[in-house]
């Protein structure tokens, strides 16, 4: 009877362990490669996204630079690159109602245009104006995520700065004004700003702003908008069409543009 060599069993076990080890190493290498490929894909997407964003902003800056004294009406531009396309929209913040600088009568008229009663609109407008002056109680200040968004974010209590020229840094701060309703704030968000001035540029103002101006009837607002579409550069004629609100208006160059 032939006896088996015990060394053959050791060799077999060694071979099996080697195969298992190589299999584990191959699997680990495969996982690492897939992870590396995933990281590279994410990084490539980020770089491509940054390139598109830069292209959109540079295009917007070029449009503004070539305007000169011409008004910046709502403008859209599209850029096509090998990695994708980007579309940008530009508008003049000077055509919106600045809640930190506009007269109380204009803010009250804006609130009435979105559904507030006359008493409520006057009260909220008065409270907004009161917050512009140093010495008032501390005001909530929210982090700037998207400058003119009316969506809520956690608030931080921050006292007003003496001599402060810009009492509001974000429209969302209006949610803390007593009497302000969320639906009013959401409705005025496309029509208001914190980067405008005491007056409104009628040549770049959205239709909702023109319709909300104190003393301007619907027929006057409609006539103005029709005339602006046909003769946007005839400022004197346009201003006469909404004469009751002339004191709140001023044609001015673009100082801040929203992109």
Secondary structure, DSSP 8 states (H G I E B T S, - for coil): -----HHHHHHHHHHHHHHHHHHHHHHHHHHHHHHHHHHHHHHHHHHHHHHHHHHHHHHHHHHHHHHTTS---SEEEEEEETTEEEEEEEEEGGGSEETTTS-HHHHHHHHHHTT--HHHHHHHHHHHHHTTSTTS--EEEE--SSTT------EEEE---TT-S-S-SSGGGGGGSTT--HHHHHHHTTTEESSS-SSB-TTT--HHHHHHSTT--HHHHHHHHHHHHH-TT-HHHHHHHTGGGGGGB-------EE-
